[in-house]
Every structure is written in C-alpha cells, then in structure tokens.
Amino acid sequence: MLISNPVSKGALPLPEMVRTAIATPKCRKCGCMKETLLTLEGQLSKAVLDADRADQSEAEALLKEVKLGVELMEPIEYT
C-alpha cells in the first residue's frame, strides 16, 4: 500500500511512513498520530482475520509496525 508523501512529492509504502513518523519525537507526542495508529490497528486486526493467505501476511506485517508505533507513543502534548 502506497501513500502520497507531500514532503517528498512521491509515494511511500505505509509501513515506511509509520516508521518515519514514529522516529520523529514531535509525532510521538501528537494526539492525531495516536488516534490514527489506533484506528489502523483496529482495521488491520479485522483485515488479518478477513484476508486470504496472500494478503494476510502483508496485513500482519503492517499491523506489527502499527502496534510498535502505538507502544512508542509518548504522553500526548497536543492534538
């Protein structure tokens, strides 16, 4: 899955975008980031259960990245 990145004007794979955002201290303190990660976590958990074998491994890999992102979140300072 690719998502457009307005900074680089190109598309990045979603797992790379999650890693990049979590590596940024400001993003780890953002309520919007936490909300996005929690939404992704819920949707990907459902996708893993509903996906066929080929898509399931991709969803599981992304879910792992998202869960790590949730774990690395810091106390929210702004939204």
VENTAHU-V526552 format. One line per field, one symbol per residue. ss: DSSP state (H for helix, E for strand, C for the rest). psi: psi as a letter, one per 20 degrees, with the letter a starting at -180 (. if undefined). burial: + if it has 9 or more other ideal C-beta (glycine too) atoms within 8 Angstrom, else -. Layout:
ss: ???
psi: ???
burial: ???
This chain:
ss: CEEEECCCCEEEEHHHHHHHHHCCHHHHCEHHHHHHHHHHHHHHHHHHHHCCHHHHHHHHHHHHHHHHHHHHCCCCCEC
psi: pqppohgijapqqghhggggghiohghijphhggggghggggghgghghiqrgghghggggghggghggghiqrpphr.
burial: --+-+------++++-++++++----++++--++--++-++--++-++--+---++-++++++-++++++--+--+---
